[in-house]
Amino acid sequence: MRKVIQYLLDYQRKHFDWKVYLSIAIFLAICITINYWLDFEDSYIDRSQGKPIKWLWMFLFHIFPYIGVCLILLTFGRIENWISNKQFWLRLGIGFGILALDRSFYGYTLFTDFFSRQEFHFIARCINWSSSLFISVIPLLIFYRFLEKDDNPKIYYGLSLKRFDARPYAILLLIAATFIAIGSFMGDIQSYYPRFQHAHIPLFIRETNWPNWLAVLVYEICYGSDFISVELFFRGYLIFAFVRILGPYVVLPMAATYCFLHFGKPLGETISSIFGGYVLGIISMNSRNIWGGIFIHLGVAWLMELFGWWQNLR
């Protein structure tokens, strides 16, 4: 735990600039306000669900905050000029192309004819969550072989287990559990969690005779698998693929992009994702692995499910 705290303190001491942070905060505040005022992602972008154009919308939607923060950092002279850097644009196109493909995926519709209507909603949710392992994780690891040939030792965008110690992250998770428990009393969180309540599990088990606990377990495993790809992309690819170009400030555009990933979720969760992404990014960059982030992210996700379920029982 002491090492994790030292990572954070050292980063603040060396890289904190109130003008830069204030500018980024204003930028994100404007973006968040517009999104939740207009319900932009859910009401506009998601209208194209199931259409190829959704990929383009997702690509532009997520690349916007990344480039926006990079421009702020460039304006204040905190990073070198990346505009003429071909490697920057190559990595940007590959990474956000994969993220857009993941977020616009609708291949689960191919399974419509194999299940009844009552079964399909549950199956589609499970496929949608777990598909990221194939759409995002595998392609990123393939590109790692070509983009990071001189990476030594090989860390595979942080998936290497070398030097990973779970103990400090367990302490952080316990601290997070306290805030999650308090936050679970908020109405918007209660309506959003647990996620399995939106998977039509009663219809599925009525059709298949599965026990309720098994259906919930399968759903939660699929749901949890999605966070592995999230960590690999945000705390892995967006950190280690760009750190040689952007330096330590690589954490800031990543955190901004991570915030956009949470649009459509409860407002409090979206705002807290900025701080969570920022902290996990610093830890990932210094420890050179993402398993701490995976540990915390999975823990937080399942705790949200647990407390959401508990609140719905009350």
C-alpha positions as CSV (number, residue, x, y, z in Angstrom):
1,M,0.0,0.0,0.0
2,R,2.9,2.3,0.8
3,K,4.3,1.8,-2.7
4,V,1.0,2.7,-4.3
5,I,0.6,5.9,-2.3
6,Q,4.2,6.8,-3.2
7,Y,3.4,6.4,-6.9
8,L,0.5,8.9,-6.5
9,L,2.5,11.4,-4.4
10,D,5.5,11.3,-6.7
11,Y,3.3,11.9,-9.8
12,Q,1.5,14.9,-8.2
13,R,4.8,16.4,-7.1
14,K,6.4,16.1,-10.5
15,H,3.5,16.7,-12.9
16,F,0.6,18.6,-11.2
17,D,-0.1,21.9,-12.9
18,W,-3.3,23.6,-11.7
19,K,-3.7,25.4,-15.1
20,V,-3.6,22.2,-17.0
21,Y,-5.8,20.3,-14.6
22,L,-8.3,23.2,-14.4
23,S,-8.5,23.4,-18.2
24,I,-9.1,19.6,-18.5
25,A,-11.7,19.8,-15.7
26,I,-13.6,22.6,-17.5
27,F,-13.4,20.6,-20.8
28,L,-14.8,17.5,-19.2
29,A,-17.4,19.4,-17.2
30,I,-18.7,20.9,-20.5
31,C,-18.8,17.5,-22.2
32,I,-20.5,15.8,-19.2
33,T,-23.1,18.6,-19.0
34,I,-23.9,18.4,-22.7
35,N,-24.2,14.6,-22.7
36,Y,-26.5,14.4,-19.6
37,W,-28.5,17.4,-20.7
38,L,-29.2,16.0,-24.2
39,D,-28.7,12.3,-23.3
40,F,-26.4,12.5,-26.3
41,E,-25.0,8.9,-26.4
42,D,-28.2,7.1,-25.6
43,S,-30.6,9.3,-27.6
44,Y,-28.4,10.0,-30.7
45,I,-25.5,7.6,-31.1
46,D,-27.4,4.5,-29.9
47,R,-30.1,5.1,-32.5
48,S,-27.6,3.6,-35.0
49,Q,-27.3,0.3,-33.1
50,G,-27.1,-2.6,-35.5
51,K,-25.9,-0.4,-38.4
52,P,-22.2,-0.1,-39.6
53,I,-22.3,3.7,-39.1
54,K,-22.3,2.9,-35.3
55,W,-18.6,2.1,-35.6
56,L,-17.8,5.5,-37.0
57,W,-19.9,7.3,-34.3
58,M,-18.1,5.3,-31.6
59,F,-14.7,6.0,-33.1
60,L,-15.3,9.8,-33.2
61,F,-17.0,9.8,-29.8
62,H,-14.1,8.2,-28.0
63,I,-11.3,9.8,-29.9
64,F,-12.6,13.3,-29.3
65,P,-11.7,13.5,-25.6
66,Y,-8.3,11.9,-26.1
67,I,-7.3,14.4,-28.8
68,G,-9.0,17.2,-26.9
69,V,-6.8,16.7,-23.8
70,C,-3.7,16.1,-25.9
71,L,-4.3,19.6,-27.5
72,I,-4.6,21.1,-24.0
73,L,-1.3,19.5,-22.9
74,L,0.3,20.7,-26.1
75,T,-1.0,24.2,-25.6
76,F,0.6,24.4,-22.2
77,G,3.8,22.9,-23.5
78,R,3.6,19.7,-21.3
79,I,4.1,17.3,-24.2
80,E,6.1,17.3,-27.4
81,N,4.3,18.1,-30.7
82,W,2.5,14.9,-31.6
83,I,0.6,16.3,-34.6
84,S,3.3,15.3,-37.1
85,N,4.1,12.0,-35.4
86,K,3.1,9.1,-37.6
87,Q,3.4,6.6,-34.8
88,F,0.9,8.6,-32.7
89,W,-1.7,8.5,-35.5
90,L,-1.1,4.9,-36.3
91,R,-1.5,3.8,-32.7
92,L,-4.5,6.1,-32.3
93,G,-6.2,4.7,-35.4
94,I,-5.6,1.1,-34.4
95,G,-6.6,1.5,-30.7
96,F,-9.7,3.5,-31.2
97,G,-10.7,1.4,-34.2
98,I,-10.7,-1.6,-32.0
99,L,-12.6,0.2,-29.2
100,A,-15.2,1.4,-31.7
101,L,-15.6,-2.1,-33.0
102,D,-16.1,-3.4,-29.5
103,R,-18.7,-0.8,-28.6
104,S,-20.6,-1.1,-31.9
105,F,-20.7,-4.9,-31.9
106,Y,-24.0,-6.5,-32.6
107,G,-22.9,-10.0,-33.8
108,Y,-25.1,-11.5,-31.1
109,T,-28.1,-11.0,-33.5
110,L,-26.6,-14.0,-35.5
111,F,-27.9,-16.3,-32.7
112,T,-31.5,-15.1,-32.9
113,D,-32.7,-18.2,-34.7
114,F,-31.1,-20.6,-32.2
115,F,-33.0,-19.5,-29.1
116,S,-36.5,-18.6,-28.2
117,R,-37.4,-15.0,-27.6
118,Q,-37.4,-15.6,-23.8
119,E,-33.9,-17.1,-23.9
120,F,-32.4,-14.7,-26.4
121,H,-32.4,-11.6,-24.3
122,F,-30.3,-13.2,-21.6
123,I,-28.0,-15.0,-24.1
124,A,-27.5,-11.7,-26.0
125,R,-26.5,-9.9,-22.8
126,C,-24.0,-12.6,-21.9
127,I,-22.5,-12.6,-25.4
128,N,-22.3,-8.8,-25.5
129,W,-20.3,-8.7,-22.3
130,S,-17.9,-11.5,-23.1
131,S,-17.4,-10.7,-26.7
132,S,-14.8,-8.0,-25.7
133,L,-12.3,-10.8,-25.0
134,F,-12.3,-11.7,-28.7
135,I,-12.9,-8.2,-30.2
136,S,-10.5,-6.3,-28.1
137,V,-8.1,-8.4,-26.1
138,I,-6.9,-10.7,-28.8
139,P,-6.4,-8.0,-31.5
140,L,-4.5,-5.8,-29.1
141,L,-2.1,-8.6,-28.1
142,I,-1.6,-9.4,-31.8
143,F,-0.8,-5.7,-32.6
144,Y,1.6,-5.7,-29.6
145,R,3.8,-8.1,-31.4
146,F,4.2,-5.7,-34.3
147,L,4.0,-2.3,-32.6
148,E,6.2,-3.0,-29.5
149,K,9.0,-5.1,-31.0
150,D,11.6,-3.3,-28.9
151,D,9.7,-3.6,-25.6
152,N,12.0,-5.3,-23.2
153,P,11.0,-7.0,-21.0
154,K,7.8,-7.9,-22.7
155,I,4.9,-6.7,-20.6
156,Y,2.0,-7.2,-23.2
157,Y,0.5,-3.9,-22.4
158,G,0.6,-4.7,-18.7
159,L,-0.8,-8.3,-18.8
160,S,2.5,-9.7,-17.5
161,L,2.1,-10.9,-13.9
162,K,5.7,-10.1,-13.0
163,R,6.0,-7.9,-9.8
164,F,2.2,-8.0,-9.2
165,D,1.3,-7.9,-5.5
166,A,-2.5,-8.0,-4.8
167,R,-2.3,-6.8,-1.1
168,P,-2.3,-3.1,-1.7
169,Y,-5.2,-3.4,-4.1
170,A,-7.2,-5.4,-1.6
171,I,-6.9,-2.5,0.8
172,L,-8.0,0.0,-1.9
173,L,-10.9,-2.2,-2.7
174,L,-12.0,-2.2,1.0
175,I,-11.9,1.6,1.0
176,A,-13.9,1.7,-2.2
177,A,-16.4,-0.7,-0.7
178,T,-17.3,1.9,1.9
179,F,-18.1,4.5,-0.7
180,I,-20.0,2.0,-2.8
181,A,-22.1,1.1,0.2
182,I,-22.9,4.7,0.8
183,G,-23.6,5.4,-2.9
184,S,-25.9,2.5,-3.1
185,F,-28.6,4.5,-1.3
186,M,-28.8,6.9,-4.3
187,G,-31.8,6.4,-6.5
188,D,-30.1,6.4,-9.9
189,I,-27.6,3.7,-8.8
190,Q,-30.4,1.6,-7.4
191,S,-32.3,1.7,-10.7
192,Y,-29.1,0.8,-12.7
193,Y,-27.7,-2.0,-10.5
194,P,-27.6,-4.9,-10.3
195,R,-27.1,-5.3,-14.0
196,F,-28.5,-8.8,-14.0
197,Q,-31.9,-7.4,-13.2
198,H,-32.1,-6.1,-16.8
199,A,-31.2,-9.5,-18.4
200,H,-34.7,-10.9,-18.1
201,I,-33.4,-13.8,-16.0
202,P,-36.9,-14.9,-14.8
203,L,-38.0,-15.5,-18.4
204,F,-34.8,-17.3,-19.2
205,I,-35.0,-19.8,-16.3
206,R,-38.7,-20.3,-16.9
207,E,-37.8,-21.4,-20.4
208,T,-34.7,-23.5,-19.6
209,N,-35.3,-24.6,-16.0
210,W,-31.9,-23.4,-14.9
211,P,-31.6,-22.6,-11.2
212,N,-31.7,-18.9,-10.6
213,W,-28.2,-18.9,-8.9
214,L,-26.6,-20.5,-12.0
215,A,-28.1,-18.0,-14.4
216,V,-26.9,-15.1,-12.2
217,L,-23.5,-16.7,-11.9
218,V,-23.1,-17.1,-15.7
219,Y,-24.2,-13.6,-16.2
220,E,-21.8,-12.1,-13.6
221,I,-18.9,-14.1,-15.1
222,C,-19.6,-12.7,-18.6
223,Y,-20.2,-9.2,-17.1
224,G,-16.9,-9.4,-15.2
225,S,-14.9,-10.6,-18.3
226,D,-15.7,-7.3,-20.0
227,F,-13.6,-5.4,-17.4
228,I,-10.5,-7.3,-18.4
229,S,-10.7,-5.8,-21.9
230,V,-11.5,-2.4,-20.4
231,E,-8.4,-2.4,-18.3
232,L,-6.2,-3.8,-21.1
233,F,-7.3,-1.0,-23.4
234,F,-7.4,2.0,-21.0
235,R,-4.7,1.2,-18.4
236,G,-2.7,-1.0,-20.9
237,Y,-2.8,0.2,-24.5
238,L,-3.6,3.9,-23.9
239,I,-0.7,4.0,-21.4
240,F,2.0,1.8,-22.7
241,A,1.4,2.4,-26.5
242,F,1.6,6.2,-26.0
243,V,3.9,6.8,-23.1
244,R,7.0,7.2,-25.3
245,I,5.2,9.9,-27.3
246,L,3.3,11.7,-24.6
247,G,5.5,11.0,-21.5
248,P,4.0,10.7,-18.0
249,Y,1.1,13.0,-19.0
250,V,-0.3,10.0,-21.0
251,V,-2.5,9.4,-17.9
252,L,-4.6,12.5,-18.5
253,P,-6.1,11.8,-22.0
254,M,-6.7,8.2,-21.0
255,A,-8.7,9.3,-17.9
256,A,-10.7,11.7,-20.0
257,T,-11.5,9.0,-22.6
258,Y,-12.4,6.6,-19.7
259,C,-14.9,9.2,-18.5
260,F,-16.7,9.1,-21.9
261,L,-16.9,5.3,-21.6
262,H,-19.2,5.9,-18.6
263,F,-21.7,8.2,-20.3
264,G,-25.1,6.7,-19.9
265,K,-24.3,5.4,-16.5
266,P,-25.3,7.3,-13.2
267,L,-23.8,10.8,-13.2
268,G,-21.9,10.1,-9.9
269,E,-20.3,7.0,-11.4
270,T,-19.2,9.0,-14.5
271,I,-17.6,11.7,-12.5
272,S,-15.9,9.3,-10.1
273,S,-14.5,7.4,-13.2
274,I,-12.3,10.3,-14.0
275,F,-10.6,10.0,-10.6
276,G,-10.6,6.2,-10.7
277,G,-9.1,6.2,-14.2
278,Y,-6.5,8.8,-13.2
279,V,-5.3,6.8,-10.1
280,L,-5.3,3.4,-11.9
281,G,-3.4,5.0,-14.8
282,I,-0.6,6.3,-12.5
283,I,-0.4,2.9,-10.8
284,S,-0.3,1.0,-14.1
285,M,2.4,3.3,-15.6
286,N,4.7,2.9,-12.5
287,S,4.1,-0.8,-11.8
288,R,4.1,-1.7,-15.5
289,N,1.1,-4.1,-15.1
290,I,-2.7,-3.8,-15.2
291,W,-3.6,-6.6,-12.8
292,G,-4.1,-4.2,-9.9
293,G,-6.6,-2.3,-12.1
294,I,-8.3,-5.6,-13.1
295,F,-8.5,-6.6,-9.4
296,I,-10.0,-3.3,-8.3
297,H,-12.3,-3.0,-11.4
298,L,-13.8,-6.4,-11.0
299,G,-14.1,-6.0,-7.3
300,V,-15.9,-2.6,-7.7
301,A,-18.2,-4.0,-10.4
302,W,-19.2,-7.0,-8.4
303,L,-19.6,-4.9,-5.3
304,M,-21.9,-2.6,-7.2
305,E,-23.9,-5.6,-8.2
306,L,-24.0,-6.9,-4.6
307,F,-25.1,-3.7,-3.0
308,G,-27.6,-3.0,-5.9
309,W,-29.1,-6.4,-5.3
310,W,-29.2,-5.8,-1.5
311,Q,-30.9,-2.4,-2.0
312,N,-33.5,-3.9,-4.2
313,L,-34.3,-6.5,-1.5
314,R,-35.0,-3.8,1.1
